Amino acid sequence: MKVSFFHLMPYQSLPDDFAEKHRSAWVDLPNSNFDPQQGRHMYDDYLDELQYADQLGFDGVCVNEHHANAYGLMPSPNLIASILARSTSQSALIVLGNSIALYQPPIRVAEEMAMLDVLSGGRLVAGFPVGTSMDTTFAYGQVPIQLRERHTEAHDLIMKSWQTRDPFVFNGKFNQLRYVNVWPRPLQQPHPPVWIPGSGSLETWDWVLQRNYVYCYLSYYGYLRGRRVLDGFWERTAQLGIDDNPYRVGFLQLVCVSETDSQAERDYASHVDYFYNKMLRVYGPFAESPGYRSIESLRAGLRTAIGTNAQSSTSQPVGWKDWLEQGHVIAGSPATVRERLKEAIQMLRVGHLMCLLHIGTMPRELTFKNMELFTSEVLPSIRDTWSEYSDPWWPATLSSRPEMAGLPGD
Amino acid sequence: MVEHRSKTHELQGGKFRVNLLEGGSGDPLVFLHGARPQGGWTPHLDMLASRYHVFAPFHPGIGGTEGLDHLDSLWDLVLFYEEMVGGLTSEPYHLVGHSYGGMIAAELAVQSPSKVRSLVLVGSLGLWLDDAPIADIYVLTPEERAKATWRNPESEAALAYTAQPEDPVAKREAELATIEALASTGKFTWPIPDKGLTKRIHRVNSPTLMVWGDSDGLVPPAYAHEFQRLIPGSEAVVIEECGHIPHVEQPEKYIEAVFGFLSKH
């Protein structure tokens, strides 16, 4: 089992009356709400937390790309990953990822990711999300109905550029290049592992399985709801006659560990509240531009991973107890967290677990506490899960962490 | 009601299948609807068909018209329309376009000026003015949209036009049809419906009329005047007490303006 530390880098200083004054933390929240001096300290803390994750023995550190929002301050995750390439040494750099449909030519992504792979000594995991409706169609103005086609073409170009040793011609619909010749090229051969974050759209499953990539479900509505999506994914995997190696799947889960169940609520409830009620506040139409998802997907009634649609589809949790009961957050004493996390891992059949241990407004000290309790009290009990499987979707140089005893393959 | 029918017009061996409404007799007139699905043989088509042979095609991706995947650019789209209308009538035709359909109509008049006998642009997209921005129709709440679309959202005409089916399944299907229509037309308008028409509009030499509602909150009346400025000799009629859909909200005044103009050309 691979367990990674995921950071969103939220902006922590939204005012208390934010929800009354603004319809969205995304797309049209004026950047007058961003205080650069405070932002600087947030970046410092967040980088410390990511570096600490490497020291504590997480298998990977995860960063991702979002635009025009207070939810995550990483419009360029590659900038953060390039710092981590130098300041971490053992963990995989999981860039989850670059929204490749946004860049013309997407060669820029191939170049930067190759740089990261070389800089980090072959520790990169390359994520290629389609991107949210807010990021891609509103903040970056892409035509919704063409987004997936653009994504596919960008993917084809990047993958070919990484695996071709002589300059070649690329005559695409959106990108025409007479000379494709990526310098540097990635250290990992034939290419870094590829993970595809999806929000549960039908289109993505077959695409991922046909190419033998990892499918990542990044939702903030927990494992109980995530199960519905991943059950569908595993069902499709079986239909296609493909093996059920749990490492085909990545899943993100919010986790809060404290000394006792009640102390967990005291420690974390206000921060989780900020996350759900401020960071995830998205004006409905921004989350669902017409054409962003196919009519077939809409008809199937799948929710977007983030946004009002997702939130309004069932009765909404209002507090700590609801978040826990519905599995949005796994929180409590180490024993409670161990039990529920084991249940989640089996239920989802997930080999790449990504834990969100910094949530909302958590200060650095509290994040460190959560990380320390997680790695000392929880991680050892789940680490050996799926030891009977190999993980071909992991940087080969990191197939095991030397300081960790009892890992598969050791 | 004038005799009319639905039919499917195939192009390029079935690569494109265009659903259209056809009715009336007289000189040919092509009506191009807006970004939402047109609602069948509606009264304004019937009025046009009392004097003209009306063709009202559904845009690609809307109302069952197939072939959108073969259209990647505005250039592809305009040539498609030229070819499609050429298959319906070999004579020069009157061309009426509303909103998104107006943008296509203007481009068609640019592309084949000798075929377009006269041009009527109704609340038309195609231009952009920084000081009179066109509403972002994709993010309006239903209430905001109603307010921007109609002079009087509570009028009988407005309520009938926006009425939703009672049956939940039919209602959801209607919503999906609207999403599909916006997604399809958005291929050529997203994120701003200005794709360079100002560089080409000098090619329009058809007699041209702009018809606008004085209270159009989606495409403000400033655009009627901007089109008029860019098309020398063109006329503009701004209808009072009228929003974005004059042919529904003020059908008598609308048809009077359109017939008055068409009868001269």
Interface residues (C-beta under 8 A of the other chain):
Chain A: T137 F138 G141 Q142 V143 P144 I145 Q146 K173 Y283 P285 F286 S289 P290 G291 I295 L298 R299
Chain B: D72 Y138 V139 L140 T141 L176 I179 E180 L182 A183 S184 G186 K187 W190 P191
